[in-house]
Amino acid sequence: MKCASMKMMTGAGAAALFILAAAGCKATKTYPDPLPGWHDANYSTVFGRLQRIPAANPDNPPVWVVRFGLTSDPYRGQFAITPPERLTGYSGGEMVEIRGTIRPDLSYPDYSGTWYEVRSIRMWSNHR
């Protein structure tokens, strides 16, 4: 076996090897959420994570989105949410269930994606 022929390092050599190995461990990799959310076939029910996206113009309010999929998914895996009054009490990061309608007729200069009109929103019961 190849491992059996390796010599055990001790002393300064082992310490130097450990320091070099530790220095290489500083690189981190960010992985996407393995299960960002779910939706039914017509998107009338969407489960996902709320996010507040700062507006391009700092004088404008942030845009609320619900992320339910990957950026390679339809609608880039997220919808901007309206009306903002439905989001009172949320801070961002919560897993929620929303029910509503896709609104391709809506637009806003600070968000180029698809909008979703929320009829109801509640905490996702599996993530309370």
C-alpha positions in Angstrom: 0.0 0.0 0.0 1.2 3.5 -0.8 0.3 4.8 2.7 2.4 2.2 4.5 5.5 3.5 2.8 5.0 7.1 4.0 7.2 8.2 6.9 5.7 9.9 9.9 6.8 13.5 10.2 7.6 14.9 13.5 9.1 18.2 14.9 9.6 21.3 12.7 8.7 19.5 9.5 5.3 18.4 10.8 4.7 21.9 12.2 5.5 23.5 8.8 3.3 21.1 7.0 0.4 21.8 9.4 0.8 25.6 9.0 0.8 25.2 5.1 -2.3 23.0 5.3 -4.1 25.4 7.6 -3.3 28.3 5.3 -4.9 26.5 2.4 -8.1 25.9 4.4 -9.1 29.6 4.4 -10.8 29.2 1.0 -14.6 28.8 1.5 -17.2 27.7 -0.9 -20.7 28.9 -0.8 -23.3 26.3 -1.7 -26.9 27.2 -2.7 -29.7 26.3 -0.4 -30.4 22.6 -1.3 -34.1 23.1 -1.0 -34.8 26.8 -1.6 -38.6 26.3 -1.9 -41.5 24.9 -3.8 -44.5 26.0 -5.9 -47.5 24.4 -7.4 -48.0 24.1 -11.2 -49.5 27.6 -11.7 -47.6 29.3 -8.9 -50.8 30.1 -7.0 -49.0 28.7 -3.9 -45.3 29.4 -3.4 -43.1 28.4 -0.5 -39.7 30.1 -0.1 -37.4 32.5 1.8 -38.2 36.2 2.1 -35.4 38.6 1.2 -35.2 42.4 1.2 -33.2 43.7 -1.8 -31.9 47.3 -1.5 -33.2 49.6 -4.2 -30.8 50.9 -6.8 -31.8 54.4 -5.7 -31.1 54.7 -1.9 -34.1 57.0 -1.6 -36.5 54.3 -2.7 -37.8 51.5 -0.4 -36.3 48.0 -0.7 -37.9 45.4 -2.9 -39.2 42.3 -1.1 -38.7 39.0 -2.9 -39.5 35.4 -2.2 -36.8 33.0 -3.4 -38.3 29.6 -4.3 -35.8 28.2 -6.7 -32.5 28.5 -8.4 -31.6 31.4 -10.8 -31.7 28.8 -13.6 -35.3 28.1 -12.9 -38.3 29.8 -14.5 -38.7 33.4 -13.2 -35.1 33.2 -12.0 -36.4 31.3 -9.0 -37.9 34.4 -7.3 -40.8 36.9 -7.4 -40.9 40.4 -6.1 -43.9 40.7 -3.8 -46.6 43.3 -3.7 -48.4 44.9 -1.9 -45.7 45.7 0.6 -48.3 46.1 3.4 -48.6 42.3 3.5 -45.0 42.2 4.7 -45.5 44.1 7.9 -43.8 42.3 10.8 -41.3 40.4 8.6 -37.6 41.2 8.6 -36.2 39.0 5.8 -34.9 35.5 6.0 -38.2 33.9 7.0 -39.5 30.8 5.3 -43.0 31.6 4.1 -46.0 30.3 2.2 -47.6 32.8 -0.1 -50.7 32.6 -2.1 -51.5 34.9 -5.0 -51.1 35.6 -8.7 -48.1 36.3 -11.0 -48.4 39.9 -12.3 -46.3 40.2 -15.5 -48.0 43.6 -16.1 -46.3 45.2 -13.1 -42.8 46.7 -13.2 -40.5 48.9 -11.0 -37.2 50.5 -11.9 -35.4 48.9 -9.0 -36.4 45.4 -9.9 -36.4 43.8 -13.3 -37.8 40.5 -12.5 -41.4 39.2 -12.2 -43.9 40.5 -9.7 -46.3 38.5 -7.6 -49.5 39.9 -6.0 -49.9 38.3 -2.6 -53.4 37.5 -1.3 -52.0 35.8 1.9 -48.7 35.2 3.5 -47.8 33.1 6.6 -44.8 31.5 8.1 -44.0 28.1 6.5 -45.2 25.7 9.2 -42.2 23.4 8.9 -39.8 26.3 9.6 -41.4 28.0 12.6 
